[in-house]
Amino acid sequence: MTVREILKMGDPRLLRVAEPVTEFDTPALQELIADMFDTMHAANGAGLAAPQIGVNLQLVIYGFKDNARYPDAPAVPETVLINPVLAPLSNAMEEAFEGCLSVPGLRGSVPRYTQLHYEGVDQFGNLISRDVDGFHARVVQHEVDHLLGILYPMRIQNFANFGYTSVMFPDLDPDEDD
């Protein structure tokens, strides 16, 4: 397995709309997913989308038991989600700070739906269908945005709530590289 380079904001590959995955349970797909988990874990991330490592496919991974970058966040089950479709379960939204491995060292407050239904498939082509809320819903929306060529700063409504993590959240791990 390999830790891949994570593309940074400004790289035009992060602005593409990702292509659907059409073949499942292949050695290439399994290797890509393993590399994505290695990369996410090495960066202490909560999730990672294939476009963030330069692979233009509708594939996201996410999940953790605990995370130094989000110390107050509840656990999110490790998930491989391919060709996702999201549907808000209500119009309720909440503003909260997010970081991103492709936007290192910065955080911004982003509005997201508080309750969400999502569907897709796993790496074997098995259906995933979940209703989620809270941080789990936020993580899924953030990662799926990457598949649409959207980075979280594009969703910030008040740039007074955008800045360097080390300044805005000095108690977080000083070695973090969002």
Contact map, one row per residue, 1 for C-alpha under 8 A:
1110000000000000000000000000001001100100000000000000000000000000000000000000000000000000000000000000000000000000000000000000000000000000000000000000000000000000000000000000000000
1111000000000000000000000000000001100110000000000000000000000000000000000000000000000000000000000000000000000000000000000000000000000000000000000000000000000000000000000000000000
1111100000000000000000000000000000110110010000000000000000000000000000000000000000000000000000000000000000000000000000000000000000000000000000000000000000000000000000000000000000
0111110000000000000000000000000000110010000000000000100000000000000000000000000000000000000000000000000000000000000000000000000000000000000000000000000000000000000000000000000000
0011111000000000000000000000000000000010000000000000100000000000000000000000000000000000000000000000000000000000000000000000000000000000000000000000000000000000000000000000000000
0001111100000000000000000000000000000000000000000001110000000000000000000000000000000000000000000000110000000000000000000000000000000000000000000000000000000000000000000000000000
0000111110100100000000000000000000000000000000000001110000000000000000000000000000000000000000000000010000000000000000000000000000000000000000000000000000000000000000000000000000
0000011111100100000000000000000000000000000000000001000000000000000000000000000000000000000000000000111100000000000000000000000000000000000000000000000000000000000000000000000000
0000001111100100000000000000000000000000000000000000000000000000000000000000000000000000000000000000011000000000000000000000000000000000000000000000001000000000000000000000000000
0000000111110100000000000000000000000000000000000000000000000000000000000000000000000000000000000000000000000000000000000000000000000000000000000000000000000000000000000000000000
0000001111111110000000000000000000000000000000000000000000000000000000000000000000000000000000000000000000000000000000000000000000000000000000000000000000000000000000000000000000
0000000001111111000000000000000000000000000000000000000000000000000000000000000000000000000000000000000000000000000000000000000000000000000000000000000000000000000000000000000000
0000000000111111000000000000000000000000000000000010010100000000000000000000000000000000000000000000000000000000000000000000000000000000000000000000000000000000000000000000000000
0000001111111111000000000000000000000000000000000011010000000000000000000000000000000000000000000000000000000000000000000000000000000000000000000100111000000000000000000000000000
0000000000111111100000000000000000000000000000000000000000000000000000000000000000000000000000000000000000000000000000000000000000000000000000000101110000000000000000000000000000
0000000000011111110000000000000000000000000000000000000100000000000000000000000000000000000000000000000000000000000000000000000000000000000000000011100000000000000000000000000000
0000000000000011111000000000000000000000000000000000000100000000000000000000000000000000000000000000000000000000000000000000000000000000000000000011100000000000000000000000000000
0000000000000001111100000000000000000000000000000010000111000000000000000000000000000000000000000000000000000000000000000000000000000000000000000011100000000000000000000000000000
0000000000000000111110000000000000000000000000000000000111000000000000000000000000000000000000000000000000000000000000000000000000000000000000000000000000000000000000000000000000
0000000000000000011111000000000000000000000000000000000011000000000000000000000001100000000000000000000000000000000000000000000000000000000000000000000000000000000000000000000000
0000000000000000001111110000000000000000000000000000000011100000000000000000000001100000000000000000000000000000000000000000000000000000000000000000000000000000000000000000000000
0000000000000000000111110000000000000000000000000000000000000000000000000000000000000000000000000000000000000000000000000000000000000000000000000000000000000000000000000000000000
0000000000000000000011111100000000000000000000000000000000000000000000000000000000000000000000000000000000000000000000000000000000000000000000000000000000000000000000000000000000
0000000000000000000011111100100000000000000000000000000000000000000000000000000000000000000000000000000000000000000000000011100000000000000000000000000000000000000000000000000000
0000000000000000000000111110110000000000000000000000000000000000000000000000000000000000000000000000000000000000000000000011100000000000000000000000000000000000000000000000000000
0000000000000000000000111111110000000000000000000000000000000000000000000000000000000000000000000000000000000000000000000000000000000000000000000000000000000000000000000000000000
0000000000000000000000001111111000000000000000000000000000000000000000000000000000000000000000000000000000000000000000000000000000000000000000000000000000000000000000000000000000
0000000000000000000000000111111100000000000000000000000000000000000000000000000000000000000000000000000000000000000000000000000000000000000000000000000000000000000000000000000000
0000000000000000000000011111111110000000000000000000000000000000000000000000000000000000000000000000000000000000000000000010000000000000000000000000000000000000000000000000000000
0000000000000000000000001111111111000000000000000000000000000000000000000000000000000000000000000000000000000000000000000010000000000000000000000000000000000000000000000000000000
1000000000000000000000000011111111100000000000000000000000000000000000000000000000000000000000000000000000000000000000000000000000000000000000000000000000000000000000000000000000
0000000000000000000000000001111111110000000000000000000000000000000000000000000000000000000000000000000000000000000000000000000000000000000000000000000000000000000000000000000000
0000000000000000000000000000111111111000000000000000000000001000000000000000000100000000000000000000000000000000000000000000000000000000000000000000000000000000000000000000000000
1100000000000000000000000000011111111100000000000000000000000000000000000000000000000000000000000000000000000000000000000000000000000000000000000000000000000000000000000000000000
1111000000000000000000000000001111111110000000000000000000000000000000000000000000000000000000000000000000000000000000000000000000000000000000000000000000000000000000000000000000
0011000000000000000000000000000111111111000000010100000000001000000000000000000000000000000000000000000000000000000000000000000000000000000000000000000000000000000000000000000000
0000000000000000000000000000000011111111100000010000000000001000000000000000000000000000000000000000000000000000000000000000000000000000000000000000000000000000000000000000000000
1110000000000000000000000000000001111111110000000000000000000000000000000000000000000000000000000000000000000000000000000000000000000000000000000000000000000000000000000000000000
0111100000000000000000000000000000111111111000000000000000000000000000000000000000000000000000000000000000000000000000000000000000000000000000000000000000000000000000000000000000
0000000000000000000000000000000000011111111111110000000000000000000000000000000000000000000000000000000000000000000000000000000000000000000000000000000000000000000000000000000000
0000000000000000000000000000000000001111111110000000000000000000000000000000000000000000000000000000000000000000000000000000000000000000000000000000000000000000000000000000000000
0010000000000000000000000000000000000111111110000000000000000000000000000000000000000000000000000000000000000000000000000000000000000000000000000000000000000000000000000000000000
0000000000000000000000000000000000000011111110000000000000000000000000000000000000000000000000000000100000000000000000000000000000000000000000000000000000000000000000000000000011
0000000000000000000000000000000000000001111111000000000000000000001110000000000000000000000000000000000000000000000000000000000000000000000000000000000000000000000000000000000100
0000000000000000000000000000000000000001111111110000000000000000001010000000000000000000000000000000100000000000000000000000000000000000000000000000000000000000000000000000000001
0000000000000000000000000000000000000001000111110000000000000111001000000000000000000000000000000000000000000000000000000000000000000000001000000000000000000000000000000000000000
0000000000000000000000000000000000000001000011111000000000011110000000000000000000000000000000000000000000000000000000000000000000000000001000100000000000000000000000000000000000
0000000000000000000000000000000000011001000011111101000000011100000000000000000000000000000000000000100000000000000000000000000000000000000000100000000000000000000000000000000000
0000000000000000000000000000000000000000000000111111100001111000000000000000000000000000000000000000000000000000000000000000000000000000000000110110000000000000000000000000000000
0000000000000000000000000000000000010000000000011111111111110000000000000000000000000000000000000000000000000000000000000000000000000000000000000010000000000000000000000000000000
0000000000001100010000000000000000000000000000001111111110000000000000000000000000000000000000000000000000000000000000000000000000000000000000000110000000000000000000000000000000
0000011100000100000000000000000000000000000000011111111000000000000000000000000000000000000000000000010000000000000000000000000000000000000000000100000000000000000000000000000000
0001111000000000000000000000000000000000000000001111111000000000000000000000000000000000000000000000000000000000000000000000000000000000000000000000000000000000000000000000000000
0000011000001100000000000000000000000000000000000111111100000000000000000000000000000000000000000000000000000000000000000000000000000000000000000000000000000000000000000000000000
0000000000000000000000000000000000000000000000000111111110000000000000000000000000000000000000000000000000000000000000000000000000000000000000000000000000000000000000000000000000
0000000000001001111000000000000000000000000000000110011111000000000000000000000000000000000000000000000000000000000000000000000000000000000000000010000000000000000000000000000000
0000000000000000011110000000000000000000000000000110001111100000000000000000000000000000000000000000000000000000000000000000000000000000000000000010000000000000000000000000000000
0000000000000000011110000000000000000000000000001100000111110000000000000000000001110000000000000000000000000000000000000000000000000000000000000010000000000000000000000000000000
0000000000000000000010000000000000000000000000001100000011111000000000000000000111110000000000000000000000000000000000000000000000000000000000000010000000000000000000000000000000
0000000000000000000000000000000000000000000000111100000001111100000000000000000111000000000000000000000000000000000000000000000000000000000000110000000000000000000000000000000000
0000000000000000000000000000000010011000000000111000000000111110000000000000011110000000000000000000000000000000000000000000000000000000000000100000000000000000000000000000000000
0000000000000000000000000000000000000000000001110000000000011111000000000001111100000000000000000000000000000000000000000000000000000000001100000000000000000000000000000000000000
0000000000000000000000000000000000000000000001100000000000001111100000000011111000000000000000000000000000000000000000000000000000000000000000000000000000000000000000000000000000
0000000000000000000000000000000000000000000001000000000000000111111000000011110000000000000000000000000000000000000000000000000000000000000000000000000000000000000000000000000000
0000000000000000000000000000000000000000000000000000000000000011111000000111100000000000000000000000000000000000000000000000000000000000000000000000000000000000000000000000000000
0000000000000000000000000000000000000000000000000000000000000001111101101110000000000000000000000000000000000000000000000000000000000000000000000000000000000000000000000000000000
0000000000000000000000000000000000000000000111000000000000000001111111101000000000000000000000000000000000000000000000000000000000000000000000000000000000000000000000000000000000
0000000000000000000000000000000000000000000100000000000000000000011111100000000000000000000000000000000000000000000000000000000000000000000000000000000000000000000000000001100000
0000000000000000000000000000000000000000000110000000000000000000001111100000000000000000000000000000000000000000000000000000000000000000000000000000000000000000000000000001100101
0000000000000000000000000000000000000000000000000000000000000000011111111000000000000000000000000000000000000000000000000000000000000000000000000000000000000000000000000000000000
0000000000000000000000000000000000000000000000000000000000000000011111111000000000000000000000000000000000000000000000000000000000000000000000000000000000000000000000000000000000
0000000000000000000000000000000000000000000000000000000000000000000001111100000000000000000000000000000000000000000000000000000000000000000000000000000000000000000000000000000000
0000000000000000000000000000000000000000000000000000000000000000011001111110000000000000000000000000000000000000000000000000000000000010000000000000000000000000000000000000000000
0000000000000000000000000000000000000000000000000000000000000000110000011111000000000000000000000000000000000000000000000000000000000010000000000000000000000000000000000000000000
0000000000000000000000000000000000000000000000000000000000000011110000001111100000000000000000000000000000000000000000000000000000000000000000000000000000000000000000000000000000
0000000000000000000000000000000000000000000000000000000000000111100000000111110000000000000000000000000000000000000000000000000000000011000000000000000000000000000000000000000000
0000000000000000000000000000000000000000000000000000000000000111100000000011111000000000000000000000000000000000000000000000000000000000000000000000000000000000000000000000000000
0000000000000000000000000000000000000000000000000000000000001111000000000001111100000000000000000000000000000000000000000000000000000000000000000000000000000000000000000000000000
0000000000000000000000000000000000000000000000000000000000001110000000000000111110000000000000000000000000000000000000000100000000000000000000000000000000000000000000000000000000
0000000000000000000000000000000010000000000000000000000000111100000000000000011111000000000000000000000000000000000000001110000000000000000000000000000000000000000000000000000000
0000000000000000000000000000000000000000000000000000000000111000000000000000001111110000000000000000000000000000000000011110000100000000000000000000000000000000000000000000000000
0000000000000000000110000000000000000000000000000000000001110000000000000000000111110000000000000000000000000000000000011110000000000000000000000000000000000000000000000000000000
0000000000000000000110000000000000000000000000000000000001100000000000000000000011111000000000000000000000000000000000011000000000000000000000000000000000000000000000000000000000
0000000000000000000000000000000000000000000000000000000001100000000000000000000011111100000000000000000000000000000001111000000000000000000000010000000000000000000000000000000000
0000000000000000000000000000000000000000000000000000000000000000000000000000000000111110000000000000000000000000000001110000000000000000000000000000000000000000000000000000000000
0000000000000000000000000000000000000000000000000000000000000000000000000000000000011111000000000000000000000000000111100000000000000000000010000000000000000000000000000000000000
0000000000000000000000000000000000000000000000000000000000000000000000000000000000001111100000000000000000000000000111000000000000000000000000000000000000000000000000000000000000
0000000000000000000000000000000000000000000000000000000000000000000000000000000000000111111000000000000000000000111110000000000000000000000000000000000000000000000000000000000000
0000000000000000000000000000000000000000000000000000000000000000000000000000000000000011111000000000000000000000001110000000000000000000000000000000000000000000000000000000000000
0000000000000000000000000000000000000000000000000000000000000000000000000000000000000001111100000000000000000000111100000000000000000000000000000000000000000000000000000000000000
0000000000000000000000000000000000000000000000000000000000000000000000000000000000000001111110000000000000000000100000000000000000000000000000000000000000000000000000000000000000
0000000000000000000000000000000000000000000000000000000000000000000000000000000000000000011111000000000000000000111000000000000000000000000000000000000000000000000000000000000000
0000000000000000000000000000000000000000000000000000000000000000000000000000000000000000001111100000000000000011110000000000000000000000000000000000000000000000000000000000000000
0000000000000000000000000000000000000000000000000000000000000000000000000000000000000000000111110000000000000111110000000000000000000000000000000000000000000000000000000000000000
0000000000000000000000000000000000000000000000000000000000000000000000000000000000000000000011111000000000001111000000000000000000000000000000000000000000000000000000000000000000
0000000000000000000000000000000000000000000000000000000000000000000000000000000000000000000001111100000000011110000000000000000000000000000000000000000000000000000000000000000000
0000000000000000000000000000000000000000000000000000000000000000000000000000000000000000000000111110000000111100000000000000000000000000000000000000000000000000000000000000000000
0000000000000000000000000000000000000000000000000000000000000000000000000000000000000000000000011111000000111100000000000000000000000000000000000000000100000000000000000000000000
0000000000000000000000000000000000000000000000000000000000000000000000000000000000000000000000001111101111110000000000000000000000000000000000000000000100000000000000000000000001
0000000000000000000000000000000000000000000000000000000000000000000000000000000000000000000000000111111101100000000000000000000000000000000000000000000100000000000000000000000001
0000010100000000000000000000000000000000001010010000000000000000000000000000000000000000000000000011111100000000000000000000000000000000000000000000000000000000000000000000000011
0000011110000000000000000000000000000000000000000001000000000000000000000000000000000000000000000001111100000000000000000000000000000000000000000000000000000000000000000000000001
0000000110000000000000000000000000000000000000000000000000000000000000000000000000000000000000000011111111000000000000000000000000000000000000000000000000000000000000000000000001
0000000100000000000000000000000000000000000000000000000000000000000000000000000000000000000000000011111111000000000000000000000000000000000000000000000000000000000000000000000011
0000000000000000000000000000000000000000000000000000000000000000000000000000000000000000000000000010001111100000000000000000000000000000000000000000000000000000000111000000000111
0000000000000000000000000000000000000000000000000000000000000000000000000000000000000000000000000011001111110000000000000000000000000000000000000000000000000000011110000000000001
0000000000000000000000000000000000000000000000000000000000000000000000000000000000000000000000001111000011111000000000000000000000000000000000000000000000000000011110000000000000
0000000000000000000000000000000000000000000000000000000000000000000000000000000000000000000000011110000001111100000000000000000000000000000000000000000110010010111000000000000000
0000000000000000000000000000000000000000000000000000000000000000000000000000000000000000000000111100000000111110000000000000000000000000000000000000000000011100110000000000000000
0000000000000000000000000000000000000000000000000000000000000000000000000000000000000000000001111100000000011111000000000000000000000000000000000000000110111000000000000000000000
0000000000000000000000000000000000000000000000000000000000000000000000000000000000000000000011110000000000001111100000000000000000000000000000000000000000111000000000000000000000
0000000000000000000000000000000000000000000000000000000000000000000000000000000000000000000011100000000000000111110000000000000000000000010010000000000000000000000000000000000000
0000000000000000000000000000000000000000000000000000000000000000000000000000000000000001011111000000000000000011111100000000000000000000110000000000000000000000000000000000000000
0000000000000000000000000000000000000000000000000000000000000000000000000000000000000001010111000000000000000001111100000000000000001100110000000000000000000000000000000000000000
0000000000000000000000000000000000000000000000000000000000000000000000000000000000000001110100000000000000000000111110000000000000111100100000000000000000000000000000000000000000
0000000000000000000000000000000000000000000000000000000000000000000000000000000000000111110000000000000000000000111111000000000000111000100000000000000000000000000000000000000000
0000000000000000000000000000000000000000000000000000000000000000000000000000000000000111100000000000000000000000001111100000000011110000000000000000000000000000000000000000000000
0000000000000000000000000000000000000000000000000000000000000000000000000000000000011110000000000000000000000000000111110000000111100000000000000000000000000000000000000000000000
0000000000000000000000000000000000000000000000000000000000000000000000000000000000011100000000000000000000000000000011111000001111000000000000000000000000000000000000000000000000
0000000000000000000000000000000000000000000000000000000000000000000000000000000011111000000000000000000000000000000001111100001110000000000000000000000000000000000000000000000000
0000000000000000000000000000000000000000000000000000000000000000000000000000000111110000000000000000000000000000000000111111111100000000000000000000000000000000000000000000000000
0000000000000000000000000000000000000000000000000000000000000000000000000000001111000000000000000000000000000000000000011111111100000000000000000000000000000000000000000000000000
0000000000000000000000011000110000000000000000000000000000000000000000000000000111000000000000000000000000000000000000001111110000000000000000000000000000000000000000000000000000
0000000000000000000000011000000000000000000000000000000000000000000000000000000000000000000000000000000000000000000000001111110000000000000000000000000000000000000000000000000000
0000000000000000000000011000000000000000000000000000000000000000000000000000000000000000000000000000000000000000000000001111111000000000000000000000000000000000000000000000000000
0000000000000000000000000000000000000000000000000000000000000000000000000000000000000000000000000000000000000000000000001111111100000000000000000000000000000000000000000000000000
0000000000000000000000000000000000000000000000000000000000000000000000000000000000000000000000000000000000000000000000111100111110000000000000000000000000000000000000000000000000
0000000000000000000000000000000000000000000000000000000000000000000000000000000010000000000000000000000000000000000001111100011111000000000000000000000000000000000000000000000000
0000000000000000000000000000000000000000000000000000000000000000000000000000000000000000000000000000000000000000000011110000001111100000000000000000000000000000000000000000000000
0000000000000000000000000000000000000000000000000000000000000000000000000000000000000000000000000000000000000000000011100000000111110000000000000000000000000000000000000000000000
0000000000000000000000000000000000000000000000000000000000000000000000000000000000000000000000000000000000000000001111000000000011111000000000000000000000000000000000000000000000
0000000000000000000000000000000000000000000000000000000000000000000000000000000000000000000000000000000000000000001110000000000001111101100000000000000000000000000000000000000000
0000000000000000000000000000000000000000000000000000000000000000000000000000000000000000000000000000000000000000011100000000000000111111110000000000000000000000000000000000000000
0000000000000000000000000000000000000000000000000000000000000000000000000000000000000000000000000000000000000000011000000000000000011111110000000000000000000000000000000000000000
0000000000000000000000000000000000000000000000000000000000000000000000001101000000000000000000000000000000000000000000000000000000001111111000000000000000000000000000000000000000
0000000000000000000000000000000000000000000000000000000000000000000000000001000000000000000000000000000000000000000000000000000000011111111100000000000000000000000000000000000000
0000000000000000000000000000000000000000000000000000000000000000000000000000000000000000000000000000000000000000111100000000000000011111111110000000000000000000000000000000000000
0000000000000000000000000000000000000000000000000000000000000000000000000000000000000000000000000000000000000001110000000000000000001111111111000000000000000000000000000000000000
0000000000000000000000000000000000000000000001100000000000000100000000000000000000000000000000000000000000000000000000000000000000000011111111100000000000000000000000000000000000
0000000000000000000000000000000000000000000000000000000000000100000000000000000000000000000000000000000000000000000000000000000000000001111111110000000000000000000000000000000000
0000000000000000000000000000000000000000000000000000000000000000000000000000000000000100000000000000000000000001000000000000000000000000111111111000000000000000000000000000000000
0000000000000000000000000000000000000000000000000000000000000000000000000000000000000000000000000000000000000000000000000000000000000000011111111100001100000000000000000000000000
0000000000000000000000000000000000000000000000111000000000011000000000000000000000000000000000000000000000000000000000000000000000000000001111111110000000000000000000000000000000
0000000000000000000000000000000000000000000000001000000000010000000000000000000000010000000000000000000000000000000000000000000000000000000111111111000000000000000000000000000000
0000000000000000000000000000000000000000000000000000000000000000000000000000000000000000000000000000000000000000000000000000000000000000000011111111111100000000000000000000000000
0000000000000110000000000000000000000000000000001011000000000000000000000000000000000000000000000000000000000000000000000000000000000000000001111111111000000000000000000000000000
0000000000000001110000000000000000000000000000001110000111100000000000000000000000000000000000000000000000000000000000000000000000000000000000111111110000000000000000000000000000
0000000000000011110000000000000000000000000000000000000000000000000000000000000000000000000000000000000000000000000000000000000000000000000000011111110000000000000000000000000000
0000000000000111110000000000000000000000000000000000000000000000000000000000000000000000000000000000000000000000000000000000000000000000000000001111111000000000000000000000000000
0000000000000110000000000000000000000000000000000000000000000000000000000000000000000000000000000000000000000000000000000000000000000000000000001111111101000000000000000000000000
0000000010000100000000000000000000000000000000000000000000000000000000000000000000000000000000000000000000000000000000000000000000000000000001001100111111100000000000000000000000
0000000000000000000000000000000000000000000000000000000000000000000000000000000000000000000000000111000000010100000000000000000000000000000001001000011111110000000000000000000000
0000000000000000000000000000000000000000000000000000000000000000000000000000000000000000000000000000000000010100000000000000000000000000000000000000001111110000000000000000000000
0000000000000000000000000000000000000000000000000000000000000000000000000000000000000000000000000000000000000000000000000000000000000000000000000000011111110000000000000000000000
0000000000000000000000000000000000000000000000000000000000000000000000000000000000000000000000000000000000000110000000000000000000000000000000000000001111111000000000000000000000
0000000000000000000000000000000000000000000000000000000000000000000000000000000000000000000000000000000000011110000000000000000000000000000000000000000111111110010000000000000000
0000000000000000000000000000000000000000000000000000000000000000000000000000000000000000000000000000000000001110000000000000000000000000000000000000000000111110000000000000000000
0000000000000000000000000000000000000000000000000000000000000000000000000000000000000000000000000000000000001000000000000000000000000000000000000000000000011111110000000000000000
0000000000000000000000000000000000000000000000000000000000000000000000000000000000000000000000000000000000010000000000000000000000000000000000000000000000011111110000000000000000
0000000000000000000000000000000000000000000000000000000000000000000000000000000000000000000000000000000000000000000000000000000000000000000000000000000000000111111000000000000000
0000000000000000000000000000000000000000000000000000000000000000000000000000000000000000000000000000000000011000000000000000000000000000000000000000000000000111111000000000000000
0000000000000000000000000000000000000000000000000000000000000000000000000000000000000000000000000000000001111000000000000000000000000000000000000000000000010111111100000000000000
0000000000000000000000000000000000000000000000000000000000000000000000000000000000000000000000000000000001110000000000000000000000000000000000000000000000000001111110110000000000
0000000000000000000000000000000000000000000000000000000000000000000000000000000000000000000000000000000011100000000000000000000000000000000000000000000000000000011111110000000000
0000000000000000000000000000000000000000000000000000000000000000000000000000000000000000000000000000000011100000000000000000000000000000000000000000000000000000001111111101000000
0000000000000000000000000000000000000000000000000000000000000000000000000000000000000000000000000000000010000000000000000000000000000000000000000000000000000000000111111101010000
0000000000000000000000000000000000000000000000000000000000000000000000000000000000000000000000000000000000000000000000000000000000000000000000000000000000000000001111111100000000
0000000000000000000000000000000000000000000000000000000000000000000000000000000000000000000000000000000000000000000000000000000000000000000000000000000000000000001111111100000000
0000000000000000000000000000000000000000000000000000000000000000000000000000000000000000000000000000000000000000000000000000000000000000000000000000000000000000000011111111000000
0000000000000000000000000000000000000000000000000000000000000000000000000000000000000000000000000000000000000000000000000000000000000000000000000000000000000000000011111111110000
0000000000000000000000000000000000000000000000000000000000000000000000000000000000000000000000000000000000000000000000000000000000000000000000000000000000000000000000001111110000
0000000000000000000000000000000000000000000000000000000000000000000110000000000000000000000000000000000000000000000000000000000000000000000000000000000000000000000011001111110100
0000000000000000000000000000000000000000000000000000000000000000000110000000000000000000000000000000000000000000000000000000000000000000000000000000000000000000000000000111111100
0000000000000000000000000000000000000000000000000000000000000000000000000000000000000000000000000000000000000000000000000000000000000000000000000000000000000000000001000111111100
0000000000000000000000000000000000000000000000000000000000000000000000000000000000000000000000000000000000000000000000000000000000000000000000000000000000000000000000000000111110
0000000000000000000000000000000000000000000100000000000000000000000010000000000000000000000000000000000010000000000000000000000000000000000000000000000000000000000000000001111111
0000000000000000000000000000000000000000001000000000000000000000000000000000000000000000000000000000100110000000000000000000000000000000000000000000000000000000000000000000001111
0000000000000000000000000000000000000000001010000000000000000000000010000000000000000000000000000011111111000000000000000000000000000000000000000000000000000000000000000000000111
